[in-house]
Amino acid sequence: MSEETTGADGALPESTSHVIWDWNGTLLDDVGAVVEATTVAFRQAGIRVEVTGESYRRSFTRPIRHFYERLLGRPIGPDEWARLDHAFHLEYARLEDRCALAAGAREVLDEIRELGWTQSVCSMLPEEYLLPAVERQGIAGHFVRIDGLRGAERGGVKLKNLIAHLDHLGVAPSGTVLVGDTVDDALAAGGAGIACILLDSGAGLHDSETIRGAGVPVAADVPEVLALLRPGAPAPRP
């Protein structure tokens, strides 16, 4: 499945019952830490490529190994990929402590709970980093399930993980919405048969043109996500 096409049809449920949140760049405002950790990983490997927010957004894709190849303009072998990925996660774990929740996220999580909807997290961050991060933010109690990567897999696409997440939840797909910040989130939602909303703050991992080309509703921030999900909401922006 390529990043340029999506199976999502852009339609949101008439009645939402469950919201699946992505973590990095969605609930957690950590784009700066992600870019910095990538820069450090490259520098430690002796790679002299400057990574900026602009170059990151211009090249970003999944799997992450392909993204690194775009940034470097050359193939990356399995051993080099493993070293870069390990270095990235060590540096990211150091930087993550200074990251805060996205503006309005805590309040939106509270409002969704008051509406009686359930919520969960499905992330491509390894669980050894994800679970402590959610706990540090004091919001773990909002979620009926929190899933990150387990085992040695790193940097892949989200579809398989999202399907497994949905299988564990047992929620109705017709009332479920994934909220994310990348085209891969939209692709995963489309493949899993659920709706999706993408965030476009203007300073995420993708540029706005890429986000708006994913074929799903787009919100400028987390509070607007809730506005789109409420019954009787106006038609979402494409």
C-alpha positions as CSV (number, residue, x, y, z in Angstrom):
1,M,0.0,0.0,0.0
2,S,1.6,3.3,-1.0
3,E,1.5,6.6,0.9
4,E,-0.1,8.4,-2.0
5,T,-3.4,6.6,-1.9
6,T,-5.9,5.9,1.0
7,G,-8.8,3.6,1.4
8,A,-10.5,6.1,3.8
9,D,-13.6,7.8,2.3
10,G,-13.5,10.8,4.5
11,A,-16.9,10.1,6.1
12,L,-17.2,10.5,9.9
13,P,-19.6,8.4,11.9
14,E,-23.1,9.8,12.5
15,S,-22.6,8.7,16.1
16,T,-19.1,8.4,17.6
17,S,-18.6,5.8,20.4
18,H,-14.9,5.3,20.5
19,V,-11.8,7.5,19.7
20,I,-8.4,6.0,19.0
21,W,-5.6,8.5,19.5
22,D,-2.2,8.5,18.0
23,W,0.4,9.6,20.5
24,N,3.5,11.3,18.9
25,G,2.5,14.6,17.3
26,T,-1.2,14.1,18.1
27,L,-1.7,14.0,21.8
28,L,1.9,14.8,22.6
29,D,3.5,17.9,21.2
30,D,6.9,16.4,20.4
31,V,7.8,17.3,16.8
32,G,10.8,19.4,17.9
33,A,12.1,16.5,20.0
34,V,11.6,14.1,17.0
35,V,13.6,16.3,14.6
36,E,16.3,16.9,17.2
37,A,16.6,13.2,18.0
38,T,16.9,12.4,14.3
39,T,19.7,15.0,13.9
40,V,21.6,13.5,16.9
41,A,21.3,10.0,15.6
42,F,22.7,11.0,12.3
43,R,25.6,13.0,13.9
44,Q,26.5,10.0,16.1
45,A,26.7,7.8,13.0
46,G,29.0,10.4,11.3
47,I,26.4,11.4,8.8
48,R,26.7,15.1,7.9
49,V,23.1,15.9,6.9
50,E,21.4,18.8,8.5
51,V,17.8,17.9,9.5
52,T,15.4,20.8,9.8
53,G,11.7,21.0,10.4
54,E,11.2,21.9,6.8
55,S,13.4,19.1,5.4
56,Y,11.8,16.6,7.8
57,R,8.3,17.5,6.6
58,R,9.3,17.5,2.9
59,S,10.8,13.9,3.2
60,F,8.7,12.2,5.9
61,T,7.1,8.8,5.1
62,R,6.8,5.4,6.6
63,P,8.5,3.0,6.9
64,I,11.0,5.2,8.7
65,R,13.9,3.5,7.0
66,H,12.6,4.8,3.7
67,F,12.3,8.2,5.2
68,Y,15.9,8.1,6.3
69,E,16.9,7.1,2.8
70,R,15.0,10.1,1.4
71,L,16.9,12.4,3.8
72,L,20.2,10.9,2.9
73,G,19.6,10.3,-0.8
74,R,21.0,6.8,-0.6
75,P,20.0,3.3,0.5
76,I,20.4,2.2,4.2
77,G,21.5,-1.3,5.0
78,P,19.9,-3.3,7.8
79,D,22.9,-2.8,10.2
80,E,23.0,0.9,9.7
81,W,19.2,1.2,10.1
82,A,19.4,-0.7,13.4
83,R,22.1,1.6,14.7
84,L,20.3,4.8,13.6
85,D,17.0,3.6,15.1
86,H,18.6,2.7,18.4
87,A,20.4,6.0,18.6
88,F,17.2,7.9,17.8
89,H,15.1,6.2,20.5
90,L,17.8,6.8,23.1
91,E,18.0,10.5,22.4
92,Y,14.2,10.8,22.0
93,A,13.7,9.2,25.4
94,R,16.0,11.9,26.9
95,L,14.2,14.7,25.1
96,E,10.6,13.5,25.7
97,D,10.6,14.6,29.3
98,R,10.4,18.2,28.2
99,C,7.4,17.6,25.9
100,A,3.9,18.7,26.9
101,L,0.5,17.6,25.7
102,A,-0.9,19.3,22.7
103,A,-2.9,22.5,23.4
104,G,-6.3,21.6,24.7
105,A,-5.7,17.8,24.7
106,R,-6.3,17.3,28.4
107,E,-9.6,19.2,28.3
108,V,-10.8,17.3,25.2
109,L,-10.0,14.0,26.8
110,D,-12.1,15.0,29.8
111,E,-15.0,16.2,27.6
112,I,-15.0,12.9,25.6
113,R,-15.1,10.9,28.8
114,E,-18.1,13.1,29.9
115,L,-19.8,12.3,26.7
116,G,-19.7,8.6,27.5
117,W,-17.4,7.7,24.6
118,T,-14.4,5.4,25.2
119,Q,-10.8,6.2,24.2
120,S,-7.6,4.4,23.5
121,V,-4.1,5.0,22.3
122,C,-2.5,3.1,19.3
123,S,1.1,4.3,18.7
124,M,4.1,3.3,16.7
125,L,6.3,4.2,19.6
126,P,7.8,1.2,21.4
127,E,5.8,0.5,24.6
128,E,8.9,0.8,26.8
129,Y,8.8,4.5,26.0
130,L,5.1,4.9,25.4
131,L,3.6,3.6,28.6
132,P,5.8,5.7,30.9
133,A,5.2,8.8,28.7
134,V,1.4,8.5,29.0
135,E,1.7,8.0,32.8
136,R,4.0,11.0,33.2
137,Q,1.3,13.2,31.5
138,G,-1.3,11.9,34.1
139,I,-3.8,10.8,31.5
140,A,-3.5,7.0,31.4
141,G,-6.8,6.7,33.2
142,H,-8.7,8.1,30.2
143,F,-7.9,5.1,28.0
144,V,-9.3,1.6,28.0
145,R,-6.2,0.4,26.2
146,I,-2.8,1.7,25.3
147,D,-0.8,-0.1,22.6
148,G,2.7,0.6,21.3
149,L,5.2,-1.5,19.4
150,R,6.4,-4.7,21.1
151,G,9.4,-6.8,20.3
152,A,12.1,-5.8,17.7
153,E,9.8,-4.2,15.1
154,R,10.6,-0.5,14.5
155,G,9.5,2.2,12.2
156,G,7.0,0.3,10.1
157,V,3.5,1.2,8.9
158,K,0.5,1.3,11.3
159,L,-2.1,-0.9,9.6
160,K,-1.2,-4.2,11.2
161,N,-0.9,-2.7,14.6
162,L,-4.2,-0.8,14.3
163,I,-6.0,-4.0,13.3
164,A,-4.6,-5.8,16.3
165,H,-5.6,-2.9,18.5
166,L,-9.2,-3.0,17.2
167,D,-9.4,-6.8,17.7
168,H,-8.4,-6.3,21.3
169,L,-10.9,-3.5,21.9
170,G,-13.9,-5.2,20.3
171,V,-15.5,-1.8,19.5
172,A,-17.9,-1.2,16.6
173,P,-15.9,0.0,13.6
174,S,-18.9,2.2,12.4
175,G,-18.6,4.3,15.6
176,T,-14.8,4.4,15.8
177,V,-12.5,7.2,14.7
178,L,-8.7,7.3,14.6
179,V,-7.1,10.7,15.3
180,G,-3.6,11.1,14.0
181,D,-1.1,13.4,12.3
182,T,0.3,11.4,9.4
183,V,-0.8,10.0,6.1
184,D,0.1,6.6,7.4
185,D,-2.7,7.1,10.1
186,A,-5.2,7.7,7.3
187,L,-4.0,4.7,5.4
188,A,-4.2,2.5,8.4
189,A,-7.7,3.7,9.2
190,G,-8.9,3.1,5.7
191,G,-7.4,-0.4,5.6
192,A,-9.0,-1.2,9.0
193,G,-12.4,0.1,7.9
194,I,-12.7,3.0,10.4
195,A,-12.9,6.8,10.0
196,C,-10.0,9.1,10.5
197,I,-9.3,12.8,11.3
198,L,-5.8,14.2,10.7
199,L,-4.3,17.1,12.6
200,D,-2.6,19.9,10.6
201,S,-1.1,22.5,12.9
202,G,1.2,23.7,10.2
203,A,4.3,22.5,12.0
204,G,3.8,18.7,12.1
205,L,5.7,15.8,10.4
206,H,4.0,16.5,7.0
207,D,3.4,19.7,5.2
208,S,-0.2,20.9,4.9
209,E,-0.5,19.9,1.3
210,T,0.3,16.3,2.0
211,I,-2.1,16.2,5.0
212,R,-4.9,17.6,3.0
213,G,-4.3,15.2,0.1
214,A,-4.9,12.2,2.4
215,G,-8.7,12.3,1.7
216,V,-9.9,12.5,5.3
217,P,-11.2,15.4,7.4
218,V,-8.6,17.7,8.8
219,A,-8.5,19.6,12.1
220,A,-6.2,22.5,13.0
221,D,-5.9,21.3,16.6
222,V,-7.2,18.8,19.1
223,P,-10.2,21.0,20.2
224,E,-11.4,21.1,16.6
225,V,-11.3,17.3,16.5
226,L,-13.9,17.2,19.2
227,A,-16.0,19.8,17.3
228,L,-16.0,17.6,14.2
229,L,-17.0,14.5,16.2
230,R,-19.9,16.1,18.1
231,P,-23.4,15.3,16.7
232,G,-24.6,17.9,14.2
233,A,-21.1,19.1,13.5
234,P,-20.6,21.1,10.2
235,A,-19.1,19.3,7.2
236,P,-15.3,18.9,7.9
237,R,-12.7,20.5,5.8
238,P,-11.2,18.2,3.2
